[in-house]
Amino acid sequence: MLLENKYHLSYCTNIHPGESWEEVFRNLQEYLPPLKQNLSPEKPFGIGLRLSDLASRELAQPEKLAAFQVWLRQEGLYLFTMNGFPYGGFHHQVVKDAVHKPDWTTADRVAYTLRLAHILAALLPEGTTGGISTSPLSYKPWHRENELKTVFETATRHMVQVVAELQTIKATTGKTIHIDIEPEPDGLLENTEEFVNFYTNWLLPAGIKMLQANGLSEEEAAQAIRTHIQLCYDVCHFALVYEKPAAVFAALQAHDIRIGKVQLSAALKATLPESAAARQEVAARLAPFAESTYLHQVVVRNQEGQLTHYTDLPEALEHISDPQAREWRTHFHVPLFTDTYNGLLSTQDDIRQVLALLQQQHLTEHLEVETYTWDVLPDAMKKPLHQSILRELAWVLETLK
């Protein structure tokens, strides 16, 4: 929904299982009209659409795209952002590190992203900028240190190919679309320093040369990159690496890097007590979150502020007794509307800080709730999905007041 002509707010439909367009559309028909009626009865309501590679191929067919366009118009709905991070299956199967496949070293990732861009350009309302979030280039544990130069070179080349195509889309349709890179723990880009380093030392220098070869001036090439490659600020992910929103925003502004989208999400948090017995109680509370579908990276902060990373929660639980550890943050997108979970906490306060900062500095137009773990939450936390989505969005609206 459009808020005060400043923000487009929705939720990401990766919450719904379904990899074909038929399944995706059935979910949209079930969930979107009631949400609009509850939250935005008089104004159009936005969609944060997730399409798998399969669904994108199916929706790209002209007759299906035209039919979807008619349905959106009839229902008072519009598309402004897409989630282009998960390429393949995302529910009811083991996802784990496969969520990064294919990565930005592959032609498949380029083709998928460009297909999403053309779909978005066809559906994007006039005067609205569109965004597509994407993976942090690759998954760090896959690569040896001596391979990283080649990985960055290849990923950069592919991203600049996308920039060139987005320039063409803008010239032919008048629609501006940006690709929003989403850092996360154990991604090739997982924090502000790594993202800024990639942007300033790889993407801009190499990208400017590539685009100059296409006839752009140096200034035009730099502007094209800054327009079409931006950051997806997933609040959960940056909280996991203990970065403060104000510091991240300041660093991005200092390097003239834009935020394309803020994904509103919360991580699970635990303050570790001193005694071994009390720590085992914390471990018992965390154990139900160690499920088999998604990666639940853990980042531990010790008493000196140093960070230790574990690739998944089961591995981390083996180290719960580490006497130096003071706080755990776990990559589990828990609901936004509460900050306590059976004795555990969340990083909800980071979301409050982000929303407060955005009201002071208009850094992005796109806000998307991304709580996608409803299916794998412990049973005691599960609610009917309609009710859960509505409650998340209502909490954001109330917090923005």
N, C-alpha and C positions, 0 to 999 in steps of 0.2 A: 504494500500500500504506500501511497505517497504521503509523507508526513511534513506538513508545513512547507511544502514545495522545496524541501531540502534533502530529504532522505527517501529512498525506496527501501521498504522493509518487507521481508518475507522469510520463509524458512526453506531450507534445502530439501528437495524431494528425494535425496539419497536415503532419507528415513524409510522410504517404502521399498519393499522387495519387488523385483521385476526387472528383467534385462531386455525384454522385447518392447517395441513401441506399443503394442497392444496392451501389455501389462502396465506400462507407465501411464498410458492414457486412461486406463480404467481407474487407476489410483487418483489421478488428477480429477476425474469426474466425481469420484466419491468424496474427496477431502477439500478441494478448493472452493466450490460454491458455498458450502456451509460456513467455512472460515470467513469468506468475504461477507456473507450475510451477518455474521457475528461482529466482525471487526471493522468492516469498511462498506456498509450497506449503500452509501451514497457516492462513493468514489471507486475508481478502478483499483483492483487488488493485484499486486505483483507476484510473480512466480520465480523462485530460484530452482531452475530445472536441472536435474541430473539425467543424462542419457549415457548408457553404455555405448560401446562401439557399434554393437548390433542395432540398438534402438536408433542411433544417429543415422545409420545407413537406411533404415526403414523410413524414418521421418523425412529424410532428404528427398524422398520421391515426391515429385511435384503435387500429385493428387492428395497425398497424405498431409503435406505441408499446407496446402490450400484449405483442406478440411479443418485442420487444427487452428488455422488463422480465423476461420469463420466461428468456430467454437469459442475461442478466446473473446472475440468481439461480442458474441451473444451473451456470454457470462460476465462481461465487465472485468475480464482478467487481462493481464499483459505480462510479457517476459522481459526481464531486464538483466538477469545474471544466470550463468550456467556453471555447473561444477564439472570441469573437465579433468579432474584428478583421477578417479577410479575409471579405468578403461573397460575392464571386464566385470565379472560377477562380484557383487558386493554384499550379498546376503545368503544365509543358509549354506555356506561353504567356508572352507578355510581361506581367508584372505591374507592375513599377516603381511609379509614384505612383498607379496605379489601385487599389492595395491600400487606399487611403483612401476609395474610392468605394463606395456613397454615404456622405457624411459626416454628421455630427450636425446639419447644417442641414436634413436631409431627413426626410420622413415614412417613407421606406423603411428608413432606419437604425433608427428607432424600432420599426417593425413587426417587423423581423428580430430585434432585441434582445429584444423582448417574447415573440416566438415561442420563442426559445431559453430564456427564463426559464420559460415554462410547461412546456416539455419537461423542463428540469432539475428543476422542482418535482415533476413526476410521477415522476421516476426517483431523486431524491435520497433516500438512506437517512434514516430517522428519527434525529434528534439530530445530523445533519451539516449544517453550513452550506455553501451552494453559492456559487460565484463565476463570473462571466462577464467575461473581459477584453475590452476594446473599444479603438477607435482614440482617438488624442489630439485628438478633436473634428474635425480637418480637416488639410489639408496646407498648410503656411504659404505656399509659393510661389504658390498659387492666388489669394491675396487681397492686394489693395492695403491700405495702412495705413488709409485712410479707410473701408474696408469692415469692419474688424475688430469694431467695436462691434456691428454688426448680426449678424455671425457668432456672437459670444459670446452675444448676447441670444437668438438662435434656438436655438443648441445648448443653452443653459441651460434654456430652456423645454421642449425635448424631453427632456432628462435628467430634469427634475422630473416630467414625465408618466410616465416609466418608474418613478421613485420611488413615485408614487401607486399604480401598478399592482402594484409589488412589495409595498407595504403591504397591498394587497388579497389578494395571494397568501399573505402571512404570516398574515393574519387567517383565511383560509378553509382553509389546509392545514397551518399551523404551521411551514412551511418558510421559513427566512431565506435570501435570495439577495442578493448584492451585485454591482454592476457595477464592474469594476476598470479605470480609465482607464490606458492604457499610453503614457506619453510616449516619443517617439523623435526622433532628429535630423530636423529639417525638419518635424516635426509641428507643429500649432498650439501644442501643449504639448510642449516638448522637454527641460525640465530641472526641477529642484525649484522654483526661483523662479517659473517660469511656471505650474506646476501649483498651487502654493500660492496664487498671485495669483488664478487662476481660481476656485479653491475658496472662498477667503475674500471676494473682492470681487465675484464674479458668482453662483456657485452658491448659497452660503448666503443672502445677502441677498434675491435674487430668489426663490429656492426657498422660503424661509420664508414670504414673502408669498403665494405661490401655494398652498402647502399650508394656510396659515391660512384661505384662502378655501374650502378643502375641510372646514373644521371643526376642524383641529388647533390646539392652542395653539402659541405661539412655541417653547416648549421641546420639545414633541412634534415639531414640524416640523423643528427643527434635529437632533434625535436621529434622525429618519427619514432625513434626508439623510446623516448621518454613518454610519448603519448600511448604507445601500443604495448609496452611491457611495464607492468606496475607490480605492486606487492599486494598479496592477499594477507591481511593481518588476521590470522586465526588467534583469538585471544587465549584459548587453551594452550596452543603450541608455544606462544611466547611466555606464558606463565610457567610452563614446564621448565623452561631454561632460566627462570627467575629474572626475566627482564622486565623493567618497569615501563608501562605504556608511554609515559611522558618522555622518557629517555629514547625509546625507539622512534617515536614521532619526530623528536628533535634531530636525531641522526639522519633520518630520511630527508627531512627538510634541508639539512645542511648540504646534502648531496643532490638536491633537486630531484628526488625520486618520489613518485606519487603512490598513494594508496588507492588501489582500484576497488577493493572490497574489504569490509570488516566482517569476519565470521564470528558471531557471538556464540561462544562455547566455553565450558568450564571444565577444568581438570580436577581429578580427585587429589586430595591433600591430606597428609597425616603428620602431626607433630609427634616425634618419638620420645617417650618417657625414658627415664634413666634405667629402671629395673628391667631385668631380663624377662620376668614374668609379665610385666605390663606390656612389653614389646610383643610378646607372643599373643597377647590379647589383640593388639593392633593387627598383627599378621592374620589372626583368625577373622577379623573384620574385613581385611583386604582380600582374603582367599576367594570369596564368591565372585570377585571381579576378574579373576584369572581365567577367563573363558578362552575358547579355542578359535574364535573367528578372526578377531582383529589383533594387531600389535598393540600392546599396552606398555610402551616404554616407561621406565622409571628414571627420574633424575633426583639424586640425593644430594642434599646440601649438608656439609659438616659444620662444626662450630667455628671454623675459620672462613666459612663462605665458599669453600671449594666444592665443585660439583663432580659427582660420579654418575656415569650413565650405565643403565642396564637395558638391554634390547627388548626385554619383555618382563611382565610381572612375575611369572613363576621363577625365573632366574633371580630376580631381585629378592624375592621372599627368602631365598637361601641365605641372604646376608642381612636379615633384619636385626641381628644381634651386634652389628658393627658399632662399637662404642663411640666412634667419632660422628656417626650420623645423627643429625638433629631434625631433619624434615625430609619427607618423601613427597614427590609430586608424580602422579601416574596419569599416563595418556589414556583416559577413559572419559568420553564426552558425557559427563553426568548432567542431569537437568539443571537449568539456570535458576529456577525459581526458589531453590532452597540451598543453603550453604552447609547443611549438616546431613550426614548419612550414617546413622547407627554408630555414632561416636567418631566417625571420620568427618573431614571438612572438604570444602571445595575452594577453587580460586574465583569464586563469584565476585569478590571485591575488585578483581582486575577488570571485569566487565563494567562494573559501576564506574571505575576510573576512566575507562575508554569512552563510555557514553558521556561522561562529564567533559572530557577533553574535546570530544567531537562537537559538543555544543558551544565550546569556546573557539575552536578552530575548525572550519568546515573543510576537512581533509579528504572526505569521500562522500559519494552519494548513495553507496550501496551497503546496506546492512542485511545480513542473512543469519538467521538462527541455524546452527548446525549441531543439534543434538541428534545423533543418528543411531545411538546404541540402545534404543528402547527394547528391541528384541532380546538383547543379551544382558539387560539389567537383572540383578537379583530379583526374585519373584516379589518380594515385599515392596519393591519400588515401582512395580509396573502398574500403569493405569490404562484405561482405554485410550487408543491412539488419538482419536479426535480431541479428547479432553486434554491430553498431554500437549499437543501442538498448540491448542488454543491458550493453555496456561502459560506456555513459554512466551508466546507473542504478547500476551496481555502483560506479563511481567516486564518485558522490554518497554512497552508503551507507558506503563506506570513509572518505570525508572527514568524515562526521558522527560517526565513532567517537571 
